[in-house]
Amino acid sequence: MSEFQLILDLSLVWLAAALFGFLAVALKQPAMAGYMLAGLIIGPHGVKLISNPDQISVLAELGVALLLFALGLEVSFRQLMFRTNRVVTAGMFQIIATTLVFGLGVTYLKLAPSWQAGTVFGFIVALSSTVVATKMLVERGETDSMHGRILIPLLIVQDLSLIPAMSIIPALSGASGDTGMTLLMAVAKALLLVAVVVLTSTKILPPLLAKVAHTNSRELFLLFMICLCLGVAIASHELGLSIALGAFLAGIMVSESPYAHQALSDLIPLRDLFATVFFVSVGMLLSPMYIYQHLTEVIIFVALLIFGKALLAGSASLFATSSITSAALSGLCLAQVGEFSFVLATVANKAGLLTGSLYNLFFAAAVISMIASPSLVSWLAPIIRNMREPEAINSSEGGSRHLPLTGHTIVCGFGRIGRHVAMAIREAGLPVAVIELDGGAIEELKQRHIPFIYGDAGSRLVLSECNISEATTLVVSLPDPLGAVNIIKTALEVNPSLRILVRAHRPIDRIAFKEAGAAQIVQPEFEASLELTKQALLGQKASPAELARAINFIRHSRVEDSDDYDYHPPIGEIIGFANEDFVGAWFKVKDSLAGKTIKELDLRNKVGVTVLAVKREEQVVSHPVPGFSLLSDDSIYVVGHSDQLAHCLKALGA
């Protein structure tokens, strides 16, 4: 039985992780929280179902290596350098400030046995969860928002900081009298390893990867990646550094090559499988008795961790943006402990730096902060949005006076969608102004000579600077739903007759926008589905009637799902095709024609036109059947040549 014990233990780990992971996801919590709970229950501090936790810990090391190898593959230096100095400065400030505050705090309170342990603890707390933060952005539709564009590069800076951290931890654990020399040797070894990695990744690895890829064998490609990961990890270990550092550098070796995406795709199932073992093994180290005996301390520390990280990360974000609202939201999204904090905590625990009460305090606070983070963001984000802040005002003419525009359109956001809208309106020769907070977009607006206001579109002051009281239309192209609702309400308070068009990321946002007062709601993903449907049907040589019928089916299906019955199909969709030889017109049904059917009118045989739609009150019926009976207040839409429409006018007496 003993020869199969490892297989049985590993099966039990994955089974427990699957059950508790599913439970966590069902409760809308991070799956890794369920994995760690599984380890707590089946481990030595729980029901003791695992007979040999040390064997599981060895497999967890493989999970750590694969996890960090995949992280190295995903790190994009190009994405990091997009904002260069400002984001790097913000990221470094956040890491250093958090490390100092929490490191000095636990050292002063005698929770850490030495300044080395306090420093490591502070750095571990400084890292935030990439998984939790990015998932919140995606689910809230805020990946392209101002704080989303700050948050993602900040997380990359945190991930890159693992390189010096994993180099220094082994040195700190062995530091005795000459601490400076020990740290210097550790940094020198790390730099040597980085130099070898850079040389290998630029000179040796590319042709080798090409040869492996040209075999067209997925198995060989995956084996080569695993060998590369473990080979560099072992080399790192032999230099006195950590296996995790070597695996991370191995991933970076491949990250800028054309094979990085395929490597990551092949590695993800294996990474997730053994990373699960790691998180379960971490849960085995937690002592529930410690939490029970120190419940007050744990609660206080969790509160300090969340509030402290939010404050420090928000302050750091001000290096990357002048918007206090965006900085506060960035700080709030970073107010939890990251998955790689557990990796460093495990390394520090084995090095003897993070032991006993300090380890258990970190672990309890980390798990609670990760679980609480999504709920806190959902609760506090609207409050932060409603806070007012002074904005810096600028226009293409300089100064802070109102833009000299009337009867104009205001576009909120000069991103991927807003840019096209603003430029198209200007190309049509109509007045347009843009409200934007991104410094890069402001430079482009200046170059294109488009009038703009620098500020938050949710501020009454900024909207007034755009002369919103004289505007006819407001286009809200921002991807942030909470911000969009705030803009709609504020704008209508200033100009109740304003027509507001808004971009919706999710179907649920449509309801909120409509209740706020938006006149037209456009969901890009839905419009893309219509265009794909059109192109698919055209490829099958569908007739105009079939095309229009399919489009109307999608439109009306969506309308019923969203309880939004105010949709009127554009004339182009009713016709189903564009043809310059045909024109269309609406004709009012006179009282004398009430009660007649489309067939009885017989307009096709009499004058050659085709009835394509009937409008009754607020509904449009496309392609009415011949037996459709008309009412006195109906309007019919007919298509034909211009002379045929003239004859139709006489025939209807309209």
VMD Tcl script that draws the C-alpha trace (Angstrom):
set ca {
  {0.00 0.00 0.00}
  {2.88 2.37 0.80}
  {4.17 2.35 -2.79}
  {0.84 3.80 -3.90}
  {0.54 6.27 -1.03}
  {1.81 9.26 -3.03}
  {-0.74 8.55 -5.77}
  {-3.52 8.27 -3.19}
  {-2.46 11.48 -1.43}
  {-2.22 13.36 -4.72}
  {-5.67 12.11 -5.78}
  {-7.08 13.24 -2.45}
  {-5.49 16.69 -2.86}
  {-7.02 17.19 -6.32}
  {-10.42 15.83 -5.24}
  {-10.57 18.12 -2.20}
  {-9.35 21.08 -4.30}
  {-12.06 20.41 -6.91}
  {-14.84 20.23 -4.30}
  {-13.83 23.27 -2.26}
  {-12.78 25.24 -5.36}
  {-16.27 24.68 -6.82}
  {-17.81 25.78 -3.52}
  {-15.71 28.97 -3.49}
  {-16.63 29.87 -7.07}
  {-20.32 29.17 -6.32}
  {-20.04 31.68 -3.45}
  {-18.36 34.14 -5.87}
  {-14.99 33.92 -4.15}
  {-11.53 33.22 -5.66}
  {-11.03 29.52 -6.41}
  {-7.63 29.58 -4.68}
  {-9.38 30.41 -1.40}
  {-11.22 27.11 -1.78}
  {-7.95 25.30 -2.53}
  {-6.33 26.64 0.65}
  {-9.42 25.75 2.67}
  {-9.15 22.22 1.27}
  {-5.53 22.01 2.49}
  {-6.56 23.27 5.92}
  {-9.23 20.59 6.26}
  {-7.34 17.55 4.94}
  {-3.94 18.58 6.33}
  {-2.18 17.95 9.64}
  {-4.15 20.74 11.39}
  {-7.45 19.32 10.10}
  {-8.73 15.75 9.79}
  {-5.20 14.48 8.90}
  {-6.17 12.64 5.70}
  {-2.72 13.26 4.18}
  {-0.24 10.79 5.60}
  {2.96 12.44 4.33}
  {2.67 16.22 3.77}
  {6.38 16.44 2.91}
  {5.83 14.53 -0.33}
  {3.03 16.91 -1.28}
  {5.33 19.85 -0.52}
  {7.89 18.49 -2.99}
  {5.23 18.38 -5.73}
  {4.15 21.87 -4.65}
  {7.68 23.05 -5.53}
  {6.99 21.90 -9.09}
  {3.74 23.89 -8.99}
  {5.64 27.00 -7.88}
  {8.18 26.56 -10.69}
  {5.47 26.15 -13.34}
  {3.45 29.05 -11.92}
  {6.40 31.43 -12.12}
  {7.53 30.10 -15.49}
  {4.07 30.92 -16.86}
  {4.23 34.36 -15.22}
  {7.55 35.01 -16.96}
  {5.95 34.05 -20.27}
  {3.13 36.54 -19.68}
  {5.30 39.49 -18.60}
  {5.39 42.03 -21.42}
  {8.13 44.62 -21.25}
  {6.47 46.47 -24.12}
  {3.25 46.82 -22.09}
  {5.24 48.00 -19.08}
  {7.19 50.58 -21.08}
  {4.00 52.01 -22.59}
  {3.78 54.42 -19.66}
  {7.50 54.24 -18.81}
  {8.63 56.57 -16.05}
  {5.31 57.39 -14.41}
  {4.09 53.81 -13.90}
  {7.54 52.49 -12.95}
  {7.86 55.29 -10.38}
  {4.37 54.59 -9.03}
  {5.07 50.85 -8.80}
  {8.42 51.28 -7.05}
  {6.98 53.81 -4.61}
  {4.10 51.49 -3.74}
  {6.40 48.50 -3.13}
  {9.01 50.43 -1.12}
  {6.46 52.37 0.95}
  {4.40 49.25 1.78}
  {7.53 47.25 2.63}
  {8.78 49.98 4.99}
  {5.43 50.66 6.69}
  {4.50 47.02 7.36}
  {8.09 45.86 7.89}
  {8.81 48.53 10.50}
  {5.37 47.94 12.03}
  {5.82 44.21 12.73}
  {9.42 44.78 13.84}
  {8.41 47.54 16.27}
  {5.58 45.40 17.69}
  {8.05 42.50 18.19}
  {6.02 40.27 15.86}
  {9.11 39.81 13.69}
  {12.20 38.36 15.42}
  {14.61 40.52 13.35}
  {14.71 43.38 10.88}
  {15.40 40.83 8.13}
  {12.16 39.00 8.89}
  {10.28 42.32 9.10}
  {11.62 43.43 5.70}
  {10.62 40.16 4.05}
  {7.18 40.33 5.67}
  {6.67 43.91 4.47}
  {7.62 43.02 0.90}
  {5.33 39.99 0.87}
  {2.42 42.19 1.98}
  {3.32 44.75 -0.74}
  {2.38 42.33 -3.55}
  {-1.22 42.26 -4.77}
  {-3.20 39.56 -6.53}
  {-2.98 39.80 -10.31}
  {-5.73 37.19 -10.63}
  {-8.20 38.94 -8.28}
  {-7.49 42.47 -9.56}
  {-7.72 41.65 -13.28}
  {-10.80 39.49 -12.74}
  {-12.53 42.41 -11.01}
  {-11.65 44.70 -13.93}
  {-12.97 42.23 -16.50}
  {-16.21 41.48 -14.65}
  {-16.89 45.18 -14.09}
  {-15.99 46.10 -17.70}
  {-13.21 48.46 -16.55}
  {-10.09 47.04 -18.22}
  {-9.91 50.08 -20.50}
  {-10.88 52.61 -17.82}
  {-8.35 55.11 -16.48}
  {-7.68 53.14 -13.29}
  {-7.61 49.90 -15.29}
  {-4.87 51.28 -17.56}
  {-2.89 52.23 -14.44}
  {-3.56 49.03 -12.51}
  {-2.35 46.45 -15.06}
  {1.15 47.98 -15.53}
  {1.43 48.39 -11.73}
  {0.77 44.67 -11.32}
  {3.50 43.94 -13.89}
  {5.96 46.07 -11.90}
  {5.04 44.06 -8.80}
  {5.59 40.78 -10.66}
  {9.01 41.94 -11.88}
  {9.99 42.83 -8.33}
  {10.03 39.10 -7.59}
  {13.48 38.92 -9.22}
  {15.36 40.90 -6.54}
  {13.12 39.57 -3.75}
  {13.79 35.91 -4.47}
  {17.50 36.71 -4.75}
  {17.69 38.43 -1.37}
  {15.58 36.06 0.78}
  {18.17 33.22 0.87}
  {20.87 35.81 1.66}
  {18.86 37.37 4.49}
  {18.25 33.98 6.06}
  {21.99 33.24 6.14}
  {23.14 36.74 6.99}
  {25.19 36.90 10.15}
  {27.87 39.47 10.96}
  {28.60 40.82 7.50}
  {25.05 41.28 6.23}
  {26.04 43.78 3.55}
  {28.55 41.41 1.95}
  {26.04 38.55 2.01}
  {23.42 40.67 0.26}
  {25.99 41.92 -2.22}
  {26.95 38.34 -3.10}
  {23.29 37.41 -3.54}
  {22.69 40.35 -5.88}
  {25.87 39.51 -7.81}
  {24.72 35.91 -8.28}
  {21.30 37.09 -9.42}
  {22.87 39.52 -11.91}
  {25.10 36.71 -13.20}
  {22.07 34.48 -13.69}
  {20.16 37.32 -15.42}
  {23.14 37.97 -17.72}
  {23.28 34.29 -18.69}
  {19.52 34.31 -19.27}
  {19.72 37.41 -21.49}
  {22.64 35.96 -23.49}
  {20.91 32.61 -23.91}
  {17.55 34.14 -24.84}
  {19.09 36.34 -27.57}
  {21.81 34.12 -29.04}
  {21.23 30.45 -28.25}
  {17.53 29.92 -27.55}
  {15.87 31.41 -30.71}
  {17.43 28.97 -33.25}
  {16.91 26.09 -30.80}
  {13.23 26.97 -30.37}
  {12.86 27.25 -34.14}
  {14.26 23.74 -34.65}
  {11.92 22.27 -32.02}
  {8.91 24.13 -33.48}
  {9.74 22.89 -36.99}
  {9.34 19.27 -35.85}
  {5.58 20.04 -35.65}
  {5.42 17.87 -32.51}
  {3.43 19.42 -29.66}
  {4.79 16.80 -27.26}
  {8.43 17.66 -28.04}
  {7.67 21.38 -27.80}
  {6.07 20.96 -24.35}
  {8.91 18.71 -23.14}
  {11.47 21.26 -24.27}
  {9.67 24.02 -22.35}
  {9.47 21.91 -19.18}
  {13.19 21.06 -19.45}
  {14.03 24.74 -19.97}
  {11.98 25.74 -16.92}
  {13.45 23.09 -14.61}
  {16.98 23.46 -16.01}
  {17.21 27.19 -15.24}
  {15.43 26.61 -11.89}
  {18.03 24.01 -10.86}
  {20.86 26.32 -11.99}
  {19.39 29.05 -9.81}
  {19.23 26.68 -6.85}
  {22.87 25.65 -7.34}
  {23.87 29.32 -7.17}
  {22.25 29.56 -3.75}
  {19.16 31.34 -5.12}
  {15.59 30.03 -5.22}
  {14.06 27.59 -7.68}
  {11.18 30.04 -8.16}
  {13.56 32.78 -9.37}
  {15.12 30.47 -11.95}
  {11.72 29.38 -13.27}
  {10.59 33.00 -13.56}
  {13.72 33.96 -15.52}
  {13.25 30.93 -17.78}
  {9.79 32.22 -18.67}
  {11.19 35.68 -19.45}
  {13.72 34.01 -21.80}
  {10.85 32.84 -24.00}
  {8.42 35.76 -23.43}
  {9.62 37.98 -26.29}
  {9.94 35.13 -28.79}
  {7.21 34.27 -31.35}
  {6.70 30.95 -29.52}
  {5.67 32.45 -26.17}
  {1.91 32.26 -26.78}
  {2.02 28.61 -27.84}
  {4.28 27.75 -24.91}
  {1.86 29.37 -22.49}
  {-1.12 27.67 -24.15}
  {0.50 24.23 -23.83}
  {1.69 24.86 -20.29}
  {-1.52 26.24 -18.75}
  {-3.20 22.85 -17.96}
  {-0.01 21.51 -16.33}
  {0.57 24.79 -14.51}
  {-2.98 24.90 -13.13}
  {-2.81 21.25 -12.05}
  {0.35 21.59 -9.96}
  {-0.32 25.18 -8.86}
  {-3.45 23.74 -7.23}
  {-1.20 21.35 -5.28}
  {0.84 24.36 -4.14}
  {-2.16 26.28 -2.82}
  {-3.47 23.17 -1.06}
  {-0.03 22.62 0.52}
  {-0.06 26.25 1.71}
  {-3.41 25.62 3.39}
  {-1.91 22.66 5.24}
  {0.50 25.03 7.01}
  {-2.23 27.21 8.53}
  {-3.16 26.58 12.15}
  {-6.87 27.19 12.89}
  {-6.01 27.16 16.57}
  {-3.80 30.22 16.04}
  {-6.68 32.16 14.46}
  {-9.01 31.12 17.30}
  {-6.51 32.16 19.96}
  {-5.57 35.43 18.23}
  {-8.88 36.37 16.61}
  {-8.72 40.01 17.71}
  {-5.18 40.45 16.39}
  {-6.12 38.84 13.06}
  {-9.16 41.12 12.60}
  {-7.14 44.24 13.46}
  {-4.32 43.25 11.13}
  {-6.73 42.50 8.24}
  {-8.29 45.95 8.66}
  {-4.87 47.61 8.77}
  {-3.70 45.61 5.74}
  {-6.67 46.55 3.57}
  {-6.80 50.20 4.63}
  {-3.01 50.62 4.58}
  {-2.52 49.04 1.17}
  {-5.42 51.00 -0.33}
  {-3.99 54.26 1.02}
  {-0.38 53.55 -0.01}
  {-1.27 52.14 -3.45}
  {-3.70 55.01 -4.09}
  {-1.03 57.55 -3.16}
  {1.46 55.79 -5.44}
  {-1.05 55.88 -8.32}
  {-1.00 59.68 -8.21}
  {2.43 59.44 -9.88}
  {0.63 57.98 -12.93}
  {-2.56 60.09 -12.97}
  {-3.76 63.46 -11.74}
  {-7.27 62.08 -11.08}
  {-7.82 61.42 -7.38}
  {-10.83 59.24 -8.24}
  {-8.82 56.98 -10.58}
  {-5.95 56.78 -8.08}
  {-8.35 55.86 -5.25}
  {-9.96 53.12 -7.36}
  {-6.52 51.76 -8.28}
  {-5.54 51.65 -4.62}
  {-8.78 49.92 -3.67}
  {-8.26 47.22 -6.32}
  {-4.74 46.56 -4.96}
  {-5.88 46.25 -1.32}
  {-5.33 42.50 -1.00}
  {-2.39 40.09 -0.83}
  {-1.28 38.36 -4.04}
  {-0.93 34.72 -5.01}
  {2.82 35.17 -5.37}
  {2.95 36.42 -1.79}
  {2.25 32.80 -0.82}
  {5.18 31.69 -2.98}
  {7.51 34.13 -1.22}
  {6.00 33.29 2.18}
  {6.73 29.61 1.59}
  {10.31 30.37 0.51}
  {10.77 32.62 3.56}
  {9.22 30.00 5.83}
  {11.68 27.37 4.65}
  {14.52 29.89 5.04}
  {13.50 30.43 8.67}
  {12.53 34.10 8.23}
  {8.74 33.79 8.37}
  {7.83 31.32 11.10}
  {5.40 30.76 13.91}
  {2.89 33.49 14.70}
  {4.13 35.84 11.97}
  {3.49 33.25 9.26}
  {0.05 32.38 10.59}
  {-0.84 36.07 10.94}
  {0.17 36.72 7.33}
  {-1.67 33.67 6.02}
  {-4.95 34.42 7.80}
  {-4.89 38.07 6.71}
  {-3.96 37.16 3.14}
  {-6.83 34.71 2.64}
  {-9.40 37.04 4.23}
  {-8.21 40.04 2.17}
  {-8.45 38.09 -1.11}
  {-11.96 36.92 -0.29}
  {-13.13 40.37 0.85}
  {-11.57 42.41 -1.97}
  {-14.27 41.99 -4.70}
  {-17.08 42.84 -2.25}
  {-15.22 45.89 -0.93}
  {-14.64 47.23 -4.44}
  {-18.32 46.75 -5.36}
  {-19.41 48.55 -2.19}
  {-16.90 51.41 -2.09}
  {-16.44 52.17 -5.82}
  {-19.79 54.05 -6.13}
  {-18.92 56.11 -3.02}
  {-15.54 57.05 -4.49}
  {-17.22 57.92 -7.79}
  {-19.58 60.33 -6.08}
  {-16.74 62.22 -4.43}
  {-15.91 65.50 -6.11}
  {-12.36 66.66 -6.78}
  {-10.89 69.81 -8.34}
  {-9.90 69.22 -11.94}
  {-7.27 70.91 -14.01}
  {-9.01 72.52 -16.97}
  {-7.49 73.04 -20.40}
  {-8.75 73.49 -23.90}
  {-7.21 73.54 -27.30}
  {-7.16 77.32 -26.97}
  {-5.60 77.32 -23.49}
  {-7.03 78.89 -20.37}
  {-10.06 77.81 -18.36}
  {-12.97 79.56 -20.06}
  {-15.95 77.90 -21.73}
  {-15.39 76.39 -25.15}
  {-16.94 78.74 -27.75}
  {-19.29 76.06 -29.14}
  {-23.06 75.83 -29.54}
  {-25.25 73.09 -30.98}
  {-22.30 70.74 -30.62}
  {-21.66 67.13 -29.62}
  {-19.56 66.33 -26.54}
  {-17.63 63.05 -26.59}
  {-16.55 61.67 -23.21}
  {-13.37 59.68 -23.73}
  {-10.95 59.66 -26.66}
  {-10.23 55.92 -26.57}
  {-10.75 53.27 -29.23}
  {-14.42 54.14 -29.74}
  {-14.55 57.82 -28.78}
  {-11.66 58.63 -31.14}
  {-13.59 57.40 -34.20}
  {-16.81 59.12 -33.12}
  {-15.15 62.50 -32.54}
  {-13.11 62.40 -35.76}
  {-16.13 61.34 -37.86}
  {-18.28 64.18 -36.47}
  {-15.54 66.69 -37.18}
  {-15.05 65.26 -40.69}
  {-18.77 65.86 -41.29}
  {-18.14 69.55 -40.58}
  {-20.12 69.58 -37.33}
  {-18.92 71.04 -34.00}
  {-17.51 68.54 -31.49}
  {-15.60 68.70 -28.20}
  {-13.88 65.95 -26.21}
  {-13.49 65.41 -22.46}
  {-10.43 63.31 -21.61}
  {-8.19 62.56 -18.63}
  {-5.42 60.54 -20.33}
  {-2.32 62.64 -21.01}
  {-1.42 60.61 -24.12}
  {-4.85 61.20 -25.64}
  {-4.59 64.92 -24.86}
  {-1.44 65.17 -26.98}
  {-3.24 63.55 -29.92}
  {-6.20 65.92 -29.52}
  {-3.81 68.87 -29.68}
  {-2.18 67.51 -32.83}
  {-5.56 66.98 -34.50}
  {-6.79 70.43 -33.39}
  {-9.92 68.98 -31.80}
  {-11.34 71.17 -28.98}
  {-11.04 69.40 -25.63}
  {-11.34 69.76 -21.89}
  {-8.93 67.95 -19.60}
  {-10.87 66.57 -16.64}
  {-13.40 64.07 -15.29}
  {-16.61 64.06 -17.33}
  {-18.58 63.24 -14.18}
  {-17.86 66.70 -12.78}
  {-20.44 69.44 -13.28}
  {-17.57 71.94 -13.53}
  {-15.90 70.10 -16.41}
  {-19.20 69.65 -18.26}
  {-19.92 73.35 -17.85}
  {-16.52 74.17 -19.38}
  {-17.68 72.25 -22.46}
  {-20.71 74.57 -22.61}
  {-23.01 71.60 -22.13}
  {-26.06 73.83 -21.70}
  {-25.76 74.70 -25.42}
  {-24.86 71.16 -26.59}
  {-27.32 68.91 -28.43}
  {-25.72 65.50 -27.91}
  {-23.47 63.78 -25.37}
  {-21.62 60.59 -26.35}
  {-20.33 58.53 -23.41}
  {-17.77 56.08 -24.80}
  {-16.05 55.31 -21.47}
  {-15.87 51.60 -20.53}
  {-16.59 52.27 -16.86}
  {-20.33 51.65 -16.16}
  {-20.40 53.41 -12.77}
  {-18.68 56.44 -14.21}
  {-21.05 56.48 -17.19}
  {-24.15 56.51 -14.95}
  {-22.70 59.40 -12.97}
  {-21.97 61.35 -16.18}
  {-25.50 60.80 -17.53}
  {-27.17 62.00 -14.34}
  {-24.90 65.03 -13.94}
  {-25.28 66.05 -17.60}
  {-29.09 65.86 -17.50}
  {-29.13 68.00 -14.36}
  {-27.38 70.74 -16.32}
  {-29.19 70.24 -19.64}
  {-32.43 68.19 -19.37}
  {-33.01 68.32 -23.15}
  {-29.61 66.78 -23.93}
  {-29.65 63.62 -26.07}
  {-27.26 61.10 -24.51}
  {-25.75 58.14 -26.36}
  {-23.81 55.65 -24.25}
  {-21.66 52.58 -24.80}
  {-22.66 49.51 -22.76}
  {-20.19 46.75 -21.99}
  {-22.64 44.29 -20.42}
  {-26.39 43.67 -20.92}
  {-27.02 44.56 -17.27}
  {-25.51 48.01 -17.88}
  {-28.23 48.80 -20.43}
  {-30.89 48.82 -17.72}
  {-28.88 51.15 -15.47}
  {-28.15 53.53 -18.37}
  {-31.78 53.65 -19.44}
  {-32.92 54.38 -15.88}
  {-30.30 57.15 -15.66}
  {-31.79 58.81 -18.76}
  {-29.74 57.67 -21.78}
  {-31.59 58.09 -25.09}
  {-29.66 55.46 -27.03}
  {-27.57 52.56 -25.72}
  {-25.06 50.79 -27.95}
  {-23.43 47.52 -26.96}
  {-20.34 46.97 -29.19}
  {-20.33 43.20 -28.73}
  {-23.98 43.00 -29.78}
  {-23.44 45.20 -32.84}
  {-20.47 43.00 -33.77}
  {-22.76 39.94 -33.65}
  {-25.14 41.65 -36.09}
  {-22.33 42.41 -38.53}
  {-20.99 38.85 -38.29}
  {-24.51 37.54 -38.96}
  {-24.84 39.78 -42.02}
  {-21.50 38.67 -43.43}
  {-22.29 35.00 -42.77}
  {-25.64 35.29 -44.60}
  {-24.12 37.23 -47.48}
  {-21.57 34.42 -47.83}
  {-24.51 32.05 -48.28}
  {-26.03 34.41 -50.88}
  {-29.07 35.17 -48.72}
  {-31.76 37.37 -50.23}
  {-32.41 40.88 -48.86}
  {-35.62 39.64 -47.25}
  {-33.84 36.72 -45.53}
  {-31.10 39.05 -44.36}
  {-33.56 41.57 -42.90}
  {-35.59 38.78 -41.27}
  {-32.50 37.37 -39.53}
  {-31.35 40.77 -38.31}
  {-34.80 41.64 -37.01}
  {-34.97 38.29 -35.21}
  {-31.73 39.06 -33.36}
  {-32.85 42.60 -32.58}
  {-36.21 41.55 -31.17}
  {-34.73 38.63 -29.21}
  {-32.34 41.05 -27.53}
  {-35.10 43.59 -26.93}
  {-37.27 41.05 -25.11}
  {-34.36 39.87 -22.98}
  {-33.50 43.38 -21.83}
  {-37.05 44.74 -21.37}
  {-36.14 47.55 -23.77}
  {-38.96 48.08 -26.30}
  {-37.87 51.42 -27.72}
  {-35.81 50.06 -30.60}
  {-36.64 51.25 -34.14}
  {-34.68 49.48 -36.87}
  {-32.75 51.79 -39.21}
  {-34.10 52.05 -42.73}
  {-31.01 50.28 -44.07}
  {-31.85 47.24 -41.97}
  {-35.47 47.26 -43.14}
  {-34.39 47.33 -46.79}
  {-31.71 44.75 -46.11}
  {-29.33 46.10 -48.73}
  {-28.02 49.37 -50.15}
  {-28.86 50.33 -53.75}
  {-28.61 53.85 -55.13}
  {-31.34 53.15 -57.72}
  {-33.91 52.70 -54.99}
  {-35.25 55.26 -52.55}
  {-37.75 54.89 -49.76}
  {-40.37 57.05 -48.06}
  {-42.95 56.89 -45.30}
  {-46.58 57.54 -46.21}
  {-49.32 58.26 -43.69}
  {-52.42 56.03 -44.05}
  {-55.49 58.16 -44.65}
  {-58.81 57.43 -42.95}
  {-60.28 56.28 -46.27}
  {-57.71 53.44 -46.44}
  {-58.22 52.21 -42.87}
  {-59.22 48.56 -42.69}
  {-57.60 47.66 -46.02}
  {-54.89 45.03 -46.21}
  {-51.51 45.30 -47.94}
  {-52.83 42.93 -50.60}
  {-55.89 45.10 -51.23}
  {-53.72 48.21 -51.72}
  {-51.92 46.26 -54.50}
  {-49.25 48.99 -54.77}
  {-46.74 46.69 -56.52}
  {-49.04 46.05 -59.47}
  {-50.44 49.57 -59.57}
  {-47.30 51.71 -59.31}
  {-44.39 49.24 -58.94}
  {-43.35 50.01 -55.33}
  {-42.87 47.49 -52.53}
  {-44.22 47.88 -48.99}
  {-41.36 46.93 -46.64}
  {-42.59 48.14 -43.25}
  {-45.56 49.42 -41.31}
  {-45.15 51.71 -38.30}
  {-47.89 51.58 -35.68}
  {-47.41 53.90 -32.73}
  {-43.91 53.01 -31.41}
  {-43.49 49.64 -33.13}
  {-42.19 48.87 -36.60}
  {-43.34 45.70 -38.40}
  {-40.85 44.73 -41.10}
  {-42.03 42.85 -44.23}
  {-45.74 42.72 -43.29}
  {-47.73 39.77 -44.66}
  {-50.24 40.47 -47.50}
  {-53.14 40.07 -45.07}
  {-51.84 42.75 -42.67}
  {-54.72 45.15 -41.96}
  {-53.96 48.89 -41.75}
  {-55.28 51.41 -39.23}
  {-55.85 55.13 -39.73}
  {-52.80 56.21 -37.71}
  {-50.37 53.79 -39.39}
  {-47.50 54.76 -41.66}
  {-46.22 52.53 -44.44}
  {-42.67 52.47 -45.80}
  {-42.37 51.82 -49.53}
  {-39.28 51.43 -51.72}
  {-38.97 52.06 -55.43}
  {-37.62 54.45 -58.09}
  {-38.26 58.13 -57.53}
  {-40.91 58.32 -60.28}
  {-42.68 55.28 -58.81}
  {-42.83 57.03 -55.44}
  {-44.43 60.03 -57.12}
  {-47.13 57.76 -58.58}
  {-47.55 56.13 -55.16}
  {-48.16 59.57 -53.65}
  {-51.05 60.12 -56.06}
  {-52.41 56.59 -55.62}
  {-52.58 56.96 -51.85}
  {-53.83 60.53 -52.02}
  {-51.22 61.36 -49.36}
}
mol new
graphics top color blue
foreach p $ca { graphics top sphere $p radius 0.5 }
foreach p [lrange $ca 0 end-1] q [lrange $ca 1 end] { graphics top cylinder $p $q radius 0.2 }
display resetview
